[in-house]
């Protein structure tokens, strides 16, 4: 084969090789981007002593599970979160109430769904924080029947039954349909959520048949 033939033969292969090389580079870039995105979304592992959200303080529906040798797996966004009552949703530093999977709580989600604020298990009064808004139902009335909150602020409602009946607290506005708490006689539960951004009055009541008619209702004032 003379020099001219070798040159032509070499030229025939250079173009396909260049195309294959370009495709490989593009593929590597795409894989790197996907891996980078995965790293941003995957959960991280921290030691129990370093976790700002202890396992027993998260809602019972938590997907957070203990790892090996005292490790706790929590979404990265929750590493600086706090809870005001054991079992309530965590609050991140900007005041947003979060689900345990690391997304903002939705007040208009289906009640008791993963995106809704979660009611705590039964708790003792001494477990309540000083910032909690305490409501008690007894003898057919809520006390207090009216309270005021700041628009958009994270709030924790602590609800206590002081009689022998079952009660079901809810707001009547569809924008707060996920904010519900079911209570047994002589029980206290709490729930953390962000107050509506829209100022105004939001009525609440007990959904047990006949209870609202006898006076178990009130309103939250958003200012």
C-alpha positions as CSV (number, residue, x, y, z in Angstrom):
1,X,0.0,0.0,0.0
2,X,1.6,3.4,-1.0
3,X,1.5,6.6,1.0
4,X,-1.5,7.9,-0.8
5,X,-3.6,4.8,0.0
6,X,-2.5,4.9,3.6
7,X,-3.5,8.5,3.9
8,X,-6.9,7.9,2.4
9,X,-7.4,4.9,4.7
10,X,-6.4,6.9,7.7
11,X,-8.8,9.7,6.7
12,X,-11.7,7.2,6.5
13,X,-11.3,6.2,10.1
14,X,-10.6,9.6,11.7
15,X,-14.1,11.0,11.1
16,X,-16.0,8.0,12.7
17,X,-13.5,8.0,15.6
18,X,-14.1,11.7,16.2
19,X,-17.8,11.2,16.2
20,X,-17.6,8.3,18.7
21,X,-15.3,10.4,20.9
22,X,-17.7,13.3,20.9
23,X,-20.6,11.0,21.8
24,X,-18.6,9.5,24.7
25,X,-17.8,13.0,26.0
26,X,-21.5,13.9,25.8
27,X,-22.5,10.7,27.6
28,X,-20.0,11.4,30.4
29,X,-21.3,14.9,30.9
30,X,-24.9,13.6,31.1
31,X,-23.9,10.9,33.6
32,X,-22.0,13.5,35.7
33,X,-25.0,15.8,35.7
34,X,-27.4,13.0,36.8
35,X,-25.0,11.9,39.5
36,X,-24.7,15.5,40.7
37,X,-28.5,15.9,40.9
38,X,-28.8,12.5,42.7
39,X,-26.3,13.7,45.3
40,X,-28.4,16.8,45.9
41,X,-31.5,14.8,46.5
42,X,-30.3,11.7,48.3
43,X,-30.4,11.5,52.1
44,X,-27.3,11.9,54.2
45,X,-26.2,10.1,57.3
46,X,-25.4,12.0,60.5
47,X,-24.6,10.8,64.0
48,X,-27.4,10.9,66.6
49,X,-25.5,13.5,68.7
50,X,-25.2,15.8,65.6
51,X,-28.8,15.5,64.5
52,X,-31.0,18.5,65.1
53,X,-34.1,16.4,64.6
54,X,-34.0,13.4,66.9
55,X,-35.8,10.3,65.7
56,X,-38.3,10.2,68.6
57,X,-39.3,13.8,67.9
58,X,-40.4,13.2,64.3
59,X,-43.9,12.2,63.3
60,X,-44.8,8.5,63.5
61,X,-45.2,8.4,59.7
62,X,-41.5,9.3,59.4
63,X,-39.5,7.6,56.7
64,X,-36.3,8.4,58.7
65,X,-34.8,5.3,60.0
66,X,-31.8,4.5,62.3
67,X,-28.7,3.4,60.4
68,X,-25.8,1.3,61.7
69,X,-23.8,2.2,64.8
70,X,-26.0,5.0,66.1
71,X,-26.4,6.8,62.8
72,X,-29.6,8.5,61.8
73,X,-30.6,9.1,58.1
74,X,-32.4,12.4,57.5
75,X,-32.8,14.6,54.5
76,X,-30.1,17.2,54.3
77,X,-32.6,20.1,54.4
78,X,-33.7,18.9,57.9
79,X,-30.3,18.9,59.5
80,X,-30.8,22.4,60.9
81,X,-34.6,21.9,61.6
82,X,-36.2,21.9,65.0
83,X,-39.4,20.5,66.4
84,X,-41.5,22.3,69.0
85,X,-43.3,19.2,70.3
86,X,-42.1,15.6,70.0
87,X,-43.9,14.0,67.0
88,X,-44.7,17.3,65.3
89,X,-43.4,18.3,61.9
90,X,-39.9,19.9,61.8
91,X,-39.4,23.6,61.1
92,X,-36.4,24.8,59.1
93,X,-34.6,28.1,59.9
94,X,-36.6,30.2,57.4
95,X,-39.8,29.2,59.3
96,X,-41.1,26.7,56.8
97,X,-42.8,23.7,58.3
98,X,-41.5,20.6,56.5
99,X,-42.6,17.0,56.0
100,X,-40.1,14.3,57.2
101,X,-39.1,13.6,53.6
102,X,-37.9,17.2,53.3
103,X,-40.6,19.0,51.4
104,X,-42.9,21.9,52.6
105,X,-46.1,20.9,54.4
106,X,-49.2,21.5,52.3
107,X,-52.1,22.8,54.4
108,X,-54.6,22.0,51.6
109,X,-53.4,18.4,51.1
110,X,-55.6,15.4,51.8
111,X,-56.0,15.1,55.6
112,X,-53.5,12.7,57.2
113,X,-51.6,12.3,53.9
114,X,-47.8,12.4,53.7
115,X,-47.9,16.1,52.6
116,X,-50.2,17.2,55.4
117,X,-49.1,18.4,58.8
118,X,-49.0,15.4,61.1
119,X,-50.7,15.3,64.5
120,X,-48.5,14.0,67.3
121,X,-49.2,10.9,69.3
122,X,-50.8,11.6,72.7
123,X,-48.4,13.8,74.7
124,X,-48.1,15.0,78.3
125,X,-48.7,18.7,79.0
126,X,-45.1,19.1,80.1
127,X,-43.9,18.2,76.6
128,X,-45.5,21.3,75.1
129,X,-43.3,24.2,74.2
130,X,-43.9,27.7,75.6
131,X,-44.7,28.9,72.1
132,X,-47.6,26.4,71.6
133,X,-51.1,27.7,71.4
134,X,-53.2,25.7,73.9
135,X,-56.8,25.0,73.2
136,X,-59.0,22.9,75.6
137,X,-62.4,21.5,74.8
138,X,-64.8,20.7,77.7
139,X,-68.5,21.0,78.3
140,X,-69.3,21.9,74.7
141,X,-66.9,24.8,74.2
142,X,-63.3,25.5,73.1
143,X,-61.2,27.6,75.4
144,X,-60.0,30.0,74.1
145,X,-62.5,30.2,71.3
146,X,-60.4,32.8,69.5
147,X,-56.6,33.2,69.0
148,X,-54.3,35.4,66.8
149,X,-51.3,34.3,64.8
150,X,-48.9,36.0,62.4
151,X,-49.5,35.5,58.7
152,X,-47.2,32.7,57.3
153,X,-45.6,32.0,60.7
154,X,-45.0,28.5,61.9
155,X,-47.5,27.7,64.7
156,X,-48.1,24.7,67.0
157,X,-51.6,24.0,68.2
158,X,-51.9,21.9,71.3
159,X,-55.4,20.5,71.8
160,X,-56.6,19.0,75.0
161,X,-59.8,17.1,75.8
162,X,-61.0,17.8,79.3
163,X,-64.2,15.7,79.2
164,X,-65.3,12.1,78.5
165,X,-66.0,12.6,74.7
166,X,-64.1,12.1,71.5
167,X,-63.5,15.2,69.4
168,X,-62.2,16.0,65.9
169,X,-60.7,19.5,65.4
170,X,-60.7,21.0,61.9
171,X,-60.8,24.3,60.1
172,X,-63.8,25.1,57.8
173,X,-61.7,26.8,55.1
174,X,-60.5,24.4,52.3
175,X,-57.1,26.0,52.3
176,X,-56.6,24.5,55.8
177,X,-58.3,21.1,55.2
178,X,-55.2,19.2,56.1
179,X,-55.0,20.8,59.6
180,X,-57.0,18.2,61.6
181,X,-56.6,16.5,64.9
182,X,-58.5,13.6,66.3
183,X,-58.7,13.3,70.1
184,X,-59.9,10.8,72.7
185,X,-61.2,11.6,76.1
186,X,-58.7,13.3,78.4
187,X,-56.0,13.4,75.7
188,X,-53.6,16.0,74.4
189,X,-52.2,16.1,70.9
190,X,-50.5,18.8,68.9
191,X,-49.9,19.8,65.3
192,X,-47.4,22.2,63.7
193,X,-48.2,24.1,60.4
194,X,-47.6,27.5,58.8
195,X,-50.4,30.0,59.3
196,X,-52.0,31.2,56.0
197,X,-50.3,34.1,54.2
198,X,-53.8,35.7,53.6
199,X,-54.9,37.7,56.6
200,X,-58.4,37.2,57.9
201,X,-60.5,35.0,60.1
202,X,-60.5,31.2,59.8
203,X,-63.2,29.4,61.7
204,X,-62.7,26.0,63.3
205,X,-65.0,23.5,64.9
206,X,-65.4,20.0,66.1
207,X,-66.6,17.6,63.4
208,X,-68.2,15.1,65.7
209,X,-72.0,15.2,64.9
210,X,-73.8,17.7,67.1
211,X,-70.7,19.2,68.8
212,X,-70.4,22.3,66.7
213,X,-74.1,23.0,67.1
214,X,-73.7,23.0,70.9
215,X,-70.9,25.5,70.7
216,X,-67.6,23.7,69.9
217,X,-66.3,26.2,67.5
218,X,-64.1,29.3,67.3
219,X,-61.8,31.2,65.0
220,X,-58.2,31.9,64.3
221,X,-57.3,35.5,63.4
222,X,-54.4,35.9,61.0
223,X,-52.8,39.3,61.2
